[in-house]
Amino acid sequence: EQLEGSEAKRLATVHIGLGEPVVGRFAAILGPAMFGMVASTLGWGRPAAMGSLLLWILVAWWILRGVTDEERVWGPEDRLPEAA
């Protein structure tokens, strides 16, 4: 039996250990912290802080540029074993 989209995504998320909520929480904490650090602690101001956040957006784009939205066809060797 082949897994459908949401079930496959759930199992992949559980297997990897990082889900959307975890990544979102990191971004919600690290984004403002970095903005404040660059703007206030380093004294570079808000334009530099915005530039640093833009830099991270570009880094994320660079990392994710090869990811596609195409549905993957799972071979028998990629499937999870049947539950007993």
N, C-alpha and C positions, 0 to 999 in steps of 0.2 A: 504494500500500500504506500503510495507516494504522499508525502506531507504537503498540505496546502500552505499558502503564503504566510498567514498569521501564525500558524502552528510551527512552521519551520523557523520563522523569525524568533518566536518565543524560545524554542529549543536552542537555537544558536546563541541567543542572548544569555540563557542560563548556562550554557556550556562555556562561553567566553568569560562570563562573570561581570561584564559591564553592560548595563542596560541604558536606555535613554535617560531614565531618571538620575542615574549616577553621573553621567556625563553632563546633564543639565545643571546638577547641583555644583559640580566643579566649575562650570562656566559662570554660574551665578555668584560664586565666591571669588574666583580668581580674576574675572574681568574687572569688577569694581576695585579690587585690591590693587591690581596692576595700574589702573587709571589713577588711583590716589597716590600710589608710590611715585609714578612718573611725574604727575602734576605737582604734588606737594613736597614729598620727601626729597626728590631730586631737584625740585625747583624749576622744572623745565616748562611748566604751564600746561594749559588744556590742549593747545594745538599739538604739542609733542605727545601728550597722552593719547589723543585720538590717533595720531600716527602710529603709536606703538600697538594699539588695538587693530588698526588696519594691517600692520605687519603680521600679526597673528592670524588674521583672516586669510591673508595671502599664503601663509605657511599651511594652514588647514586646506586651502584649495589645492596647493601643490601636492599634499599627501593624498587627498581624495580624488584627484583628477582621473585616475584610472578606474574608479568604481563606476559600474554601469547599473542601470535600472532593469536590465534585461533579466527575464526569468531564467534561472539556472535549471538545466536538466540534470537531475541527480542520477548517477550511475549506481549499480548495486554495491560497489565498494564504498560509496559515500553515505549510504543509508545507515541509520541506527539499527542495532539488533532488535528483533521482535521481543516484546515483553513476555515473560514466562507466565 
